[in-house]
C-alpha cells in the first residue's frame, strides 16, 4: 500500500500539540487517517467521509478493529455535501490527485487502488480546488486544512499561486482558515460581474 505522508505528520509531537476538539477526515478511504487522528488527539471526535460505499465498508471494519466506534463517525458524502454547518479545528484530506497523464504511467502496485481513489482531472487538482473553495465554511476560527498532493507541489503552486501555503512535508500543504477565506474572497471579487441581460 502507498504510504500516507499525513500519517507521518500525525506522529510528530509538534503537530499533535495543536488544540483540537473536532477533526474531519475528508476522502477517508480505508479510514486509516481518521484512526490515526483519533489516536493523535485523544480528546477529539473525528468525522470520516467518503463518497464510496465500498471504501466506507472497509473503514467501518478498521474503526471497529481499533475500538474507536464511539469517537470516529463514518458517513457517505461527496466532499462536504452532507455536513451541513459542521465546523472543525482540523481538516485532513488525501484526495485523488493523480493527473490524466500520470494515471497512464502508474506502477502496478498503485493500480490495485480503485480509479476513483486516484484520478483528479487533467492536472490532478480538480478535487483539491473544490476542497479549498468549500473548506473555510467548515473550519473553526484558527482552524487548519492539511492536504496531501503527492508530487504535485509545483502544480499546486502554479494553480493556487495567490494562496499562502505552508509545506510541512514536500507532499503535504497546510493552510489556515483565515488565509484561505481571505484568498477565496479576493478571487471572488476579482471575477468580472456578469453582463446585464439585454432586453
Backbone as a chain_set.jsonl record, in Angstrom:
{"seq": "XXXXXXXXXXXXXXXXXXXXXXXXXXXXXXXXXXXXXXXXXXXXXXXXXXXXXXXXXXXXXXXXXXXXXXXXXXXXXXXXXXXXXXXXXXXXXXXXXXXXXXXXXXXXXXXXXXXXXXXXXXXXXXXXXXXXXXXXXXXXXXXXXXXXXXXXXXXXXXXXXXXXXXXXXXXXXXXXXXXXXXXXXXXXXXXXXXXXXXX", "coords": {"N": [[0.841, -1.202, 0.0], [0.546, 2.262, -0.838], [2.271, 4.753, 1.035], [1.069, 7.128, 3.476], [1.694, 10.496, 3.726], [0.558, 12.347, 5.399], [-0.121, 10.743, 7.515], [2.399, 10.288, 8.607], [2.933, 12.855, 9.458], [1.082, 13.133, 11.507], [2.281, 11.721, 13.493], [4.157, 13.342, 14.573], [5.333, 15.14, 17.338], [5.207, 17.943, 17.565], [3.127, 18.615, 15.858], [0.973, 17.343, 17.065], [0.496, 18.873, 19.25], [-1.35, 20.812, 18.777], [-4.401, 22.497, 19.708], [-7.133, 20.589, 19.516], [-10.441, 19.724, 19.008], [-12.369, 18.775, 17.291], [-12.16, 16.799, 14.412], [-11.994, 16.429, 10.898], [-11.851, 13.938, 8.515], [-11.498, 13.927, 5.292], [-12.445, 12.299, 2.301], [-11.88, 9.666, 3.221], [-11.309, 6.961, 2.603], [-9.891, 3.951, 3.495], [-10.079, 4.617, 6.129], [-7.832, 4.983, 7.662], [-6.431, 7.421, 8.252], [-8.322, 8.737, 9.808], [-8.426, 7.077, 12.032], [-5.772, 7.296, 12.954], [-5.768, 10.014, 13.536], [-7.596, 10.102, 15.638], [-6.106, 8.746, 17.53], [-3.917, 10.472, 17.751], [-5.059, 12.773, 18.768], [-6.457, 12.476, 21.539], [-8.652, 13.586, 22.891], [-10.391, 14.397, 21.0], [-13.215, 14.318, 18.715], [-13.924, 12.546, 15.699], [-14.898, 12.934, 12.387], [-15.399, 11.025, 9.496], [-15.403, 10.974, 6.088], [-16.537, 9.693, 2.937], [-17.154, 9.174, -0.539], [-17.507, 6.69, -1.529], [-19.221, 3.7, -1.074], [-18.002, 1.18, -0.834], [-15.427, 1.778, 0.094], [-16.094, 2.87, 2.571], [-17.143, 0.647, 3.836], [-14.865, -0.889, 4.294], [-13.504, 0.924, 5.916], [-15.202, 0.967, 8.119], [-14.817, -1.577, 9.229], [-12.137, -1.326, 9.961], [-12.195, 0.747, 11.852], [-13.755, -0.458, 13.822], [-12.062, -2.554, 14.499], [-10.054, -1.205, 15.809], [-11.415, -0.316, 17.961], [-12.731, 2.179, 18.054], [-15.222, 3.137, 17.589], [-16.914, 4.84, 19.036], [-15.787, 7.318, 18.842], [-15.057, 7.872, 16.239], [-16.832, 8.792, 13.515], [-18.388, 7.553, 10.737], [-19.398, 8.458, 7.458], [-21.254, 8.605, 4.445], [-20.51, 10.804, 1.878], [-20.262, 13.245, -0.683], [-17.529, 14.914, -0.832], [-17.963, 17.82, 1.056], [-20.719, 17.727, 1.099], [-22.759, 16.518, 2.768], [-22.493, 17.61, 5.252], [-23.704, 19.858, 6.319], [-23.727, 22.609, 8.505], [-21.48, 21.998, 9.95], [-18.415, 22.437, 11.742], [-14.827, 22.391, 12.054], [-11.749, 21.941, 13.902], [-9.577, 20.921, 12.675], [-8.977, 19.817, 9.443], [-8.299, 17.031, 7.591], [-7.111, 15.732, 4.543], [-6.696, 13.422, 1.961], [-7.025, 13.492, -0.999], [-8.073, 12.231, -4.289], [-5.445, 12.81, -6.526], [-4.033, 12.383, -8.838], [-2.886, 13.223, -11.992], [-4.131, 13.255, -15.439], [-2.221, 12.352, -17.378], [-0.309, 11.12, -15.747], [-1.786, 9.021, -14.686], [-1.737, 7.034, -16.623], [0.796, 6.101, -16.371], [1.21, 4.922, -13.947], [2.72, 2.791, -11.454], [2.305, -0.795, -11.132], [1.521, -1.554, -8.507], [0.086, 0.635, -7.534], [-2.087, 0.607, -9.164], [-3.785, -1.194, -8.099], [-5.443, 0.159, -6.486], [-8.776, 1.578, -6.365], [-9.884, 3.351, -9.262], [-11.346, 5.676, -8.791], [-10.259, 6.542, -6.42], [-7.915, 7.725, -7.095], [-7.708, 9.35, -9.496], [-7.624, 12.766, -10.506], [-8.446, 14.653, -12.41], [-7.27, 16.764, -15.183], [-4.827, 18.103, -14.35], [-4.649, 16.913, -11.946], [-5.726, 18.248, -9.793], [-8.394, 18.919, -9.479], [-10.306, 18.094, -7.496], [-8.971, 19.024, -5.265], [-9.153, 21.775, -5.668], [-11.922, 22.141, -5.324], [-12.148, 21.443, -2.643], [-10.576, 23.414, -1.373], [-12.109, 25.668, -1.946], [-14.468, 25.228, -0.518], [-13.724, 24.697, 2.106], [-13.307, 26.88, 4.047], [-15.848, 27.426, 5.147], [-16.217, 25.311, 6.796], [-14.327, 25.269, 8.741], [-13.241, 26.056, 11.998], [-12.565, 29.276, 13.574], [-9.135, 29.936, 13.367], [-8.714, 27.384, 12.564], [-7.284, 24.583, 10.703], [-6.428, 23.375, 7.498], [-5.183, 20.441, 6.109], [-3.6, 18.969, 3.454], [-2.842, 16.327, 1.279], [-0.816, 15.977, -1.6], [0.92, 14.431, -3.042], [3.406, 14.255, -5.517], [2.705, 16.703, -6.481], [3.394, 19.348, -5.845], [4.533, 21.531, -7.339], [2.545, 21.921, -9.277], [0.395, 22.645, -7.633], [1.356, 25.068, -6.596], [1.442, 26.572, -8.909], [-1.278, 26.631, -9.75], [-2.648, 27.626, -7.542], [-1.511, 30.099, -6.839], [-1.999, 32.451, -5.446], [-2.497, 31.729, -2.876], [-1.316, 31.521, 0.464], [0.532, 29.092, 1.382], [1.599, 26.603, 3.717], [4.199, 24.148, 3.857], [4.531, 21.463, 5.397], [5.528, 19.005, 4.759], [7.109, 17.923, 1.711], [5.149, 16.742, 0.173], [2.775, 17.516, 1.241], [0.519, 20.105, 1.929], [-0.433, 22.884, 4.037], [-2.958, 25.089, 5.25], [-4.344, 27.879, 6.884], [-7.628, 28.751, 8.166], [-8.238, 31.521, 8.046], [-6.411, 32.65, 6.19], [-7.123, 31.182, 3.962], [-9.852, 31.861, 3.606], [-9.585, 34.619, 3.105], [-8.123, 34.621, 0.726], [-9.826, 33.218, -1.024], [-12.002, 34.932, -0.982], [-10.896, 37.233, -2.152], [-10.373, 36.245, -4.69], [-12.968, 35.81, -5.6], [-13.929, 38.437, -5.665], [-12.379, 39.418, -7.689], [-13.342, 38.324, -9.981], [-15.006, 39.075, -13.034], [-18.115, 40.837, -13.105], [-21.234, 39.44, -14.15], [-22.531, 40.356, -17.334], [-25.276, 42.627, -17.683], [-28.475, 41.375, -18.626], [-29.653, 41.74, -21.922], [-32.458, 43.587, -23.008]], "CA": [[0.0, 0.0, 0.0], [1.284, 3.511, -0.807], [2.247, 5.356, 2.367], [0.454, 8.448, 3.601], [2.586, 11.478, 4.345], [-0.191, 12.95, 6.515], [0.019, 9.797, 8.627], [3.699, 10.581, 9.219], [2.803, 14.153, 10.132], [0.308, 12.918, 12.736], [3.145, 11.115, 14.505], [5.105, 14.331, 15.07], [4.885, 15.758, 18.58], [4.897, 19.36, 17.355], [1.808, 18.684, 15.222], [-0.048, 16.861, 17.995], [0.28, 19.863, 20.314], [-2.447, 21.71, 18.416], [-5.654, 22.273, 20.442], [-8.081, 20.03, 18.542], [-11.607, 19.046, 19.577], [-13.1, 18.1, 16.222], [-11.352, 16.528, 13.227], [-12.661, 15.871, 9.726], [-11.019, 13.236, 7.537], [-12.25, 14.013, 4.033], [-11.956, 11.247, 1.391], [-11.219, 8.823, 4.215], [-10.844, 5.68, 2.086], [-9.923, 2.836, 4.449], [-10.254, 5.133, 7.481], [-6.562, 4.976, 8.403], [-6.117, 8.74, 8.795], [-9.278, 9.015, 10.883], [-7.981, 6.3, 13.197], [-4.543, 7.915, 13.455], [-6.133, 11.306, 14.124], [-8.205, 9.818, 16.942], [-5.003, 8.398, 18.429], [-3.057, 11.644, 17.949], [-5.806, 13.762, 19.553], [-7.342, 11.596, 22.32], [-9.851, 14.273, 23.364], [-11.144, 14.874, 19.833], [-14.107, 13.452, 17.941], [-13.481, 12.516, 14.307], [-15.829, 12.572, 11.326], [-14.675, 10.488, 8.346], [-16.332, 10.971, 4.963], [-16.108, 9.215, 1.625], [-18.284, 9.006, -1.456], [-17.555, 5.29, -1.943], [-19.727, 2.741, -0.09], [-17.027, 0.104, -0.647], [-14.375, 2.302, 0.969], [-16.65, 3.024, 3.917], [-17.283, -0.692, 4.427], [-13.528, -1.23, 4.791], [-13.219, 1.832, 7.032], [-16.009, 0.554, 9.265], [-14.131, -2.722, 9.831], [-10.899, -0.858, 10.591], [-12.557, 1.508, 13.055], [-14.188, -1.437, 14.824], [-10.877, -3.314, 14.933], [-9.309, -0.35, 16.742], [-12.339, 0.023, 19.046], [-12.894, 3.633, 18.061], [-16.556, 3.423, 17.075], [-17.569, 5.941, 19.749], [-15.118, 8.593, 18.565], [-14.918, 8.063, 14.788], [-18.143, 8.651, 12.872], [-18.257, 7.386, 9.291], [-20.583, 8.927, 6.736], [-21.111, 8.751, 2.997], [-20.707, 12.187, 1.445], [-19.43, 13.744, -1.773], [-16.82, 16.004, -0.158], [-18.633, 18.403, 2.223], [-22.152, 17.876, 0.807], [-23.687, 16.057, 3.806], [-22.052, 18.108, 6.558], [-24.463, 20.996, 6.826], [-22.928, 23.726, 9.005], [-20.453, 21.484, 10.873], [-17.096, 23.072, 11.674], [-13.765, 21.572, 12.628], [-10.463, 22.568, 14.203], [-8.59, 20.341, 11.769], [-9.467, 19.012, 8.32], [-7.274, 16.252, 6.903], [-7.628, 15.138, 3.32], [-5.782, 12.809, 0.992], [-7.976, 13.274, -2.088], [-7.475, 11.833, -5.562], [-4.666, 13.933, -7.066], [-3.209, 11.934, -9.961], [-3.275, 13.843, -13.259], [-4.511, 12.34, -16.52], [-1.042, 11.718, -17.973], [0.331, 10.252, -14.759], [-2.602, 7.813, -14.486], [-1.321, 6.007, -17.585], [2.166, 5.675, -16.081], [1.297, 4.456, -12.559], [3.216, 1.425, -11.233], [1.254, -1.808, -10.949], [1.028, -1.592, -7.115], [-0.89, 1.699, -7.351], [-3.282, 0.311, -9.945], [-4.685, -2.011, -7.293], [-6.394, 1.09, -5.879], [-9.87, 1.965, -7.269], [-9.58, 4.549, -10.059], [-12.0, 6.8, -8.122], [-9.42, 6.986, -5.315], [-6.659, 8.261, -7.601], [-7.735, 10.348, -10.556], [-8.005, 14.104, -10.069], [-8.587, 15.592, -13.517], [-6.133, 16.97, -16.081], [-3.597, 18.37, -13.598], [-4.734, 16.199, -10.68], [-6.099, 19.133, -8.692], [-9.799, 19.336, -9.55], [-10.934, 17.933, -6.181], [-8.27, 19.926, -4.34], [-9.75, 23.103, -5.864], [-13.242, 22.134, -4.693], [-11.942, 21.407, -1.196], [-10.108, 24.738, -0.949], [-13.203, 26.636, -2.054], [-15.516, 24.967, 0.47], [-13.191, 24.459, 3.447], [-13.475, 27.943, 5.05], [-17.162, 27.328, 5.789], [-16.231, 24.162, 7.704], [-13.22, 25.393, 9.684], [-13.376, 26.997, 13.104], [-11.519, 30.302, 13.58], [-7.857, 29.348, 13.724], [-8.659, 26.008, 12.08], [-6.244, 24.266, 9.734], [-6.636, 22.351, 6.475], [-3.953, 19.75, 5.729], [-3.965, 18.239, 2.23], [-1.743, 15.612, 0.621], [-0.875, 16.103, -3.064], [1.966, 13.631, -3.668], [4.461, 15.046, -6.157], [2.035, 17.809, -7.176], [3.675, 20.652, -5.234], [4.712, 22.57, -8.362], [1.237, 22.169, -9.884], [-0.385, 23.387, -6.635], [1.871, 26.43, -6.524], [1.012, 27.271, -10.137], [-2.737, 26.807, -9.836], [-3.147, 28.387, -6.393], [-0.371, 30.972, -6.514], [-2.39, 33.524, -4.52], [-2.653, 31.187, -1.524], [-0.117, 31.388, 1.291], [0.512, 27.717, 1.863], [2.741, 26.002, 4.385], [4.528, 22.815, 3.342], [5.186, 20.694, 6.462], [6.246, 17.978, 4.01], [7.039, 18.264, 0.283], [3.932, 16.161, -0.419], [1.613, 17.937, 2.04], [0.435, 21.529, 2.253], [-1.396, 23.275, 5.072], [-3.404, 26.477, 5.143], [-5.287, 28.24, 7.927], [-8.934, 29.222, 7.721], [-8.266, 32.952, 7.747], [-5.695, 32.862, 4.932], [-7.917, 30.567, 2.904], [-11.045, 32.676, 3.383], [-9.173, 35.885, 2.505], [-7.721, 34.368, -0.651], [-11.001, 32.866, -1.812], [-12.802, 36.148, -1.109], [-10.244, 38.106, -3.125], [-10.575, 35.646, -6.01], [-14.361, 36.046, -5.99], [-14.076, 39.857, -6.005], [-11.645, 39.704, -8.919], [-14.078, 37.823, -11.143], [-15.879, 40.085, -13.618], [-19.544, 40.661, -12.885], [-21.929, 39.083, -15.387], [-23.144, 41.489, -18.037], [-26.742, 42.628, -17.547], [-29.186, 40.812, -19.773], [-30.248, 42.741, -22.826], [-33.909, 43.466, -23.127]], "C": [[0.874, 1.249, 0.0], [1.164, 4.157, 0.573], [1.547, 6.702, 2.329], [1.405, 9.373, 4.336], [1.873, 12.226, 5.477], [-0.098, 12.04, 7.732], [1.338, 10.037, 9.359], [3.633, 11.88, 10.012], [2.079, 14.001, 11.473], [1.131, 12.281, 13.852], [4.073, 12.147, 15.157], [4.54, 15.064, 16.29], [4.473, 17.204, 18.383], [3.514, 19.53, 16.728], [0.714, 18.314, 16.209], [-0.31, 17.84, 19.136], [-0.864, 20.827, 19.996], [-3.684, 21.435, 19.281], [-6.758, 21.839, 19.479], [-9.196, 19.297, 19.277], [-12.374, 18.264, 18.532], [-12.206, 17.999, 14.99], [-12.261, 16.001, 12.121], [-11.613, 15.203, 8.852], [-11.846, 13.114, 6.265], [-11.617, 13.064, 3.015], [-11.211, 10.2, 2.212], [-10.711, 7.496, 3.683], [-10.996, 4.582, 3.127], [-10.067, 3.295, 5.895], [-8.966, 5.253, 8.278], [-6.233, 6.331, 9.013], [-7.067, 9.11, 9.931], [-8.863, 8.3, 12.166], [-6.728, 6.922, 13.803], [-4.817, 9.27, 14.1], [-6.761, 11.116, 15.501], [-7.138, 9.448, 17.971], [-4.153, 9.628, 18.756], [-3.709, 12.687, 18.846], [-6.847, 13.023, 20.397], [-8.623, 12.256, 22.811], [-10.773, 14.686, 22.22], [-12.124, 13.826, 19.323], [-13.731, 13.608, 16.471], [-14.635, 12.127, 13.403], [-15.019, 12.134, 10.115], [-15.655, 10.305, 7.197], [-15.702, 10.374, 3.709], [-17.349, 9.037, 0.761], [-18.504, 7.535, -1.807], [-18.095, 4.381, -0.843], [-18.732, 1.614, 0.19], [-15.903, 0.548, 0.284], [-14.872, 2.412, 2.405], [-16.846, 1.675, 4.606], [-15.946, -1.158, 5.01], [-13.192, -0.38, 6.011], [-13.963, 1.4, 8.293], [-15.351, -0.636, 9.983], [-12.871, -2.267, 10.571], [-11.174, -0.08, 11.877], [-12.972, 0.561, 14.172], [-13.001, -2.214, 15.381], [-10.067, -2.527, 15.968], [-10.184, 0.164, 17.893], [-12.52, 1.531, 19.192], [-14.275, 4.054, 17.561], [-17.261, 4.573, 17.767], [-16.983, 7.299, 19.395], [-14.966, 8.89, 17.083], [-16.258, 7.767, 14.132], [-17.953, 8.618, 11.36], [-19.547, 7.795, 8.592], [-20.278, 8.993, 5.241], [-21.421, 10.193, 2.611], [-19.774, 12.485, 0.283], [-18.772, 15.024, -1.272], [-17.668, 16.506, 1.012], [-20.164, 18.337, 2.146], [-23.081, 17.541, 1.965], [-23.389, 16.642, 5.192], [-22.903, 19.219, 7.134], [-23.53, 22.102, 7.266], [-21.806, 23.281, 9.944], [-19.108, 22.151, 10.629], [-16.083, 22.26, 12.472], [-12.526, 22.413, 12.928], [-9.395, 22.116, 13.217], [-9.296, 19.524, 10.699], [-8.259, 18.356, 7.666], [-7.867, 15.69, 5.625], [-6.493, 14.633, 2.436], [-6.641, 12.462, -0.225], [-7.291, 12.687, -3.316], [-6.722, 13.017, -6.164], [-3.77, 13.52, -8.236], [-3.747, 12.543, -11.244], [-3.508, 12.81, -14.349], [-3.302, 11.627, -17.108], [-0.403, 10.726, -17.009], [-0.457, 8.965, -14.524], [-2.137, 6.678, -15.391], [0.046, 5.422, -17.249], [2.322, 5.119, -14.663], [1.879, 3.05, -12.473], [2.061, 0.482, -10.911], [0.685, -1.799, -9.531], [-0.038, -0.535, -6.867], [-2.178, 1.394, -8.094], [-4.219, -0.649, -9.244], [-5.739, -1.145, -6.616], [-7.538, 1.368, -6.857], [-9.533, 3.266, -7.985], [-10.159, 5.808, -9.402], [-11.119, 7.386, -7.02], [-8.156, 7.689, -5.785], [-6.816, 9.474, -8.516], [-8.301, 11.687, -10.091], [-8.121, 15.123, -11.191], [-7.281, 15.811, -14.27], [-4.823, 17.187, -15.332], [-3.606, 17.701, -12.223], [-5.334, 16.993, -9.541], [-7.558, 19.583, -8.706], [-10.491, 19.228, -8.187], [-10.271, 18.825, -5.141], [-8.865, 21.331, -4.445], [-11.116, 23.191, -5.195], [-13.116, 22.176, -3.165], [-11.504, 22.768, -0.682], [-11.234, 25.761, -0.958], [-14.222, 26.47, -0.927], [-15.016, 24.909, 1.907], [-13.417, 25.597, 4.437], [-14.798, 27.861, 5.808], [-17.221, 26.196, 6.807], [-15.036, 24.146, 8.654], [-13.573, 26.392, 10.776], [-12.339, 28.115, 12.951], [-10.206, 29.704, 14.097], [-7.691, 27.919, 13.245], [-7.673, 25.833, 10.948], [-6.711, 23.178, 8.781], [-5.279, 21.77, 6.105], [-4.293, 18.81, 4.582], [-2.729, 17.595, 1.606], [-1.912, 15.674, -0.893], [0.255, 15.339, -3.757], [3.074, 14.494, -4.242], [3.886, 16.259, -6.893], [2.337, 19.186, -6.636], [3.786, 21.764, -6.269], [3.376, 22.926, -9.01], [0.342, 22.965, -8.939], [0.063, 24.847, -6.6], [1.516, 27.231, -7.764], [-0.469, 27.609, -10.101], [-3.279, 27.694, -8.723], [-2.083, 29.375, -5.909], [-0.728, 32.078, -5.529], [-2.498, 33.044, -3.075], [-1.312, 31.113, -0.801], [-0.153, 30.031, 1.976], [1.773, 27.392, 2.653], [2.967, 24.621, 3.797], [5.262, 22.036, 4.435], [5.931, 19.481, 5.934], [6.146, 18.336, 2.525], [5.761, 17.778, -0.394], [2.653, 16.664, 0.235], [1.645, 19.437, 2.244], [-0.588, 21.756, 3.356], [-1.753, 24.739, 4.862], [-4.451, 26.734, 6.218], [-6.573, 28.809, 7.359], [-8.897, 30.677, 7.277], [-7.569, 33.259, 6.419], [-6.493, 32.321, 3.755], [-9.138, 31.406, 2.573], [-10.689, 33.987, 2.695], [-8.82, 35.7, 1.035], [-8.913, 34.059, -1.536], [-11.911, 34.085, -2.008], [-12.228, 37.089, -2.135], [-10.447, 37.583, -4.539], [-11.991, 35.902, -6.505], [-14.569, 37.504, -6.412], [-13.412, 40.192, -7.325], [-12.371, 39.219, -10.162], [-14.965, 38.925, -11.708], [-17.336, 39.803, -13.365], [-20.211, 40.288, -14.19], [-22.58, 40.301, -16.023], [-24.649, 41.444, -17.854], [-27.409, 42.108, -18.811], [-29.783, 41.915, -20.619], [-31.733, 42.501, -22.941], [-34.31, 43.575, -24.585]], "O": [[1.847, 1.312, 0.752], [0.106, 4.119, 1.201], [1.447, 7.336, 1.278], [1.864, 9.065, 5.436], [2.523, 12.689, 6.415], [-0.005, 12.521, 8.861], [1.387, 9.993, 10.588], [4.204, 11.99, 11.097], [2.425, 14.663, 12.452], [0.729, 12.298, 15.015], [4.703, 11.86, 16.175], [3.407, 15.544, 16.268], [3.489, 17.65, 18.973], [2.809, 20.49, 17.038], [-0.363, 18.91, 16.19], [-1.249, 17.648, 19.909], [-1.295, 21.58, 20.869], [-3.992, 20.277, 19.562], [-7.26, 22.656, 18.708], [-8.948, 18.379, 20.059], [-12.96, 17.222, 18.828], [-11.579, 18.974, 14.577], [-13.182, 15.225, 12.377], [-10.61, 15.818, 8.49], [-12.769, 12.305, 6.178], [-10.395, 13.027, 2.878], [-10.054, 9.886, 1.932], [-9.768, 6.94, 4.247], [-12.104, 4.311, 3.59], [-10.166, 2.464, 6.799], [-9.007, 5.595, 9.46], [-5.803, 6.4, 10.164], [-6.652, 9.732, 10.909], [-8.944, 8.868, 13.255], [-6.629, 7.062, 15.022], [-4.181, 9.634, 15.089], [-6.486, 11.883, 16.424], [-7.256, 9.796, 19.145], [-3.722, 9.807, 19.896], [-3.03, 13.397, 19.588], [-8.011, 12.953, 20.003], [-9.591, 11.559, 23.118], [-11.83, 15.268, 22.46], [-11.908, 12.623, 19.469], [-13.274, 14.67, 16.049], [-15.282, 11.104, 13.625], [-14.053, 12.801, 9.745], [-16.629, 9.562, 7.32], [-14.507, 10.527, 3.456], [-18.444, 8.782, 1.261], [-19.561, 7.171, -2.322], [-17.488, 4.294, 0.225], [-18.629, 1.145, 1.323], [-15.476, -0.208, 1.157], [-14.149, 2.082, 3.345], [-16.726, 1.578, 5.827], [-15.905, -1.75, 6.088], [-12.668, -0.879, 7.007], [-13.421, 1.462, 9.397], [-15.337, -0.686, 11.213], [-12.571, -2.752, 11.662], [-10.463, -0.238, 12.87], [-12.592, 0.747, 15.328], [-12.936, -2.499, 16.577], [-9.473, -3.103, 16.88], [-9.74, 0.982, 18.699], [-12.469, 2.081, 20.292], [-14.468, 5.2, 17.157], [-18.116, 5.224, 17.166], [-17.621, 8.326, 19.625], [-14.765, 10.045, 16.705], [-16.757, 6.643, 14.185], [-17.415, 9.56, 10.778], [-20.645, 7.513, 9.071], [-19.185, 9.386, 4.831], [-22.466, 10.733, 2.974], [-18.63, 12.032, 0.266], [-19.386, 16.092, -1.286], [-18.056, 15.716, 1.873], [-20.841, 18.844, 3.041], [-24.1, 18.209, 2.139], [-23.972, 16.211, 6.187], [-22.826, 19.493, 8.332], [-22.642, 22.505, 6.515], [-21.241, 24.108, 10.66], [-18.709, 22.398, 9.492], [-16.423, 21.551, 13.419], [-12.285, 23.445, 12.303], [-8.431, 22.836, 12.956], [-10.109, 18.651, 11.003], [-7.321, 19.031, 7.242], [-9.006, 15.222, 5.622], [-5.493, 15.312, 2.203], [-6.95, 11.295, -0.461], [-6.062, 12.648, -3.38], [-7.284, 14.103, -6.301], [-2.84, 14.247, -8.583], [-4.929, 12.399, -11.553], [-3.137, 11.644, -14.21], [-3.349, 10.415, -17.32], [-0.006, 9.63, -17.403], [0.127, 7.931, -14.2], [-2.136, 5.513, -14.994], [0.421, 4.374, -17.775], [3.444, 4.869, -14.221], [1.578, 2.203, -13.314], [0.99, 0.906, -10.478], [-0.515, -2.014, -9.357], [-0.964, -0.76, -6.089], [-3.246, 1.866, -7.705], [-5.324, -0.901, -9.724], [-6.795, -1.635, -6.218], [-7.307, 1.394, -8.066], [-8.962, 4.178, -7.387], [-9.546, 6.875, -9.447], [-11.211, 8.574, -6.713], [-7.395, 8.199, -4.962], [-6.147, 10.491, -8.338], [-9.309, 11.746, -9.387], [-7.921, 16.317, -10.97], [-6.295, 15.118, -14.02], [-3.821, 16.539, -15.632], [-2.686, 17.896, -11.428], [-5.447, 16.48, -8.428], [-7.916, 20.535, -8.011], [-11.181, 20.156, -7.766], [-10.938, 19.327, -4.236], [-9.06, 22.001, -3.431], [-11.437, 24.201, -4.569], [-13.883, 22.86, -2.487], [-12.008, 23.232, 0.34], [-11.305, 26.622, -0.081], [-14.775, 27.455, -0.436], [-15.809, 25.057, 2.837], [-13.701, 25.311, 5.6], [-14.853, 28.195, 6.991], [-18.164, 26.12, 7.595], [-14.763, 23.132, 9.296], [-14.139, 27.45, 10.5], [-11.333, 27.924, 12.268], [-10.18, 29.049, 15.138], [-6.654, 27.3, 13.484], [-7.269, 26.802, 10.305], [-7.312, 22.186, 9.195], [-4.336, 22.509, 5.821], [-5.168, 17.954, 4.714], [-1.7, 18.246, 1.43], [-3.006, 15.454, -1.413], [0.521, 15.572, -4.936], [3.62, 15.358, -3.555], [4.509, 16.78, -7.818], [1.603, 20.127, -6.938], [3.194, 22.83, -6.095], [3.104, 24.099, -9.265], [-0.386, 23.856, -9.376], [-0.769, 25.755, -6.577], [1.311, 28.442, -7.682], [-0.864, 28.739, -10.387], [-4.247, 28.428, -8.923], [-1.799, 29.465, -4.715], [0.154, 32.595, -4.843], [-2.581, 33.856, -2.154], [-0.304, 30.699, -1.374], [-0.79, 29.855, 3.015], [2.869, 27.839, 2.313], [2.034, 23.994, 3.296], [6.49, 21.954, 4.408], [6.854, 18.982, 6.578], [5.186, 18.992, 2.121], [5.338, 18.332, -1.409], [1.559, 16.278, -0.175], [2.656, 19.992, 2.675], [-1.481, 20.94, 3.581], [-0.949, 25.524, 4.36], [-5.34, 25.91, 6.438], [-6.612, 29.286, 6.226], [-9.464, 31.025, 6.242], [-8.079, 34.04, 5.616], [-6.533, 32.929, 2.685], [-9.435, 31.641, 1.401], [-11.407, 34.426, 1.797], [-9.178, 36.527, 0.196], [-9.015, 34.562, -2.655], [-12.515, 34.251, -3.068], [-12.971, 37.688, -2.912], [-10.664, 38.355, -5.472], [-12.199, 36.178, -7.686], [-15.28, 37.787, -7.377], [-13.817, 41.132, -8.009], [-12.058, 39.648, -11.273], [-15.613, 39.642, -10.945], [-17.759, 38.647, -13.406], [-19.8, 40.77, -15.245], [-23.114, 41.167, -15.331], [-25.247, 40.368, -17.864], [-26.955, 42.374, -19.924], [-30.34, 42.888, -20.11], [-32.201, 41.363, -22.966], [-35.496, 43.498, -24.907]]}, "num_chains": 1, "name": "protein.A"}
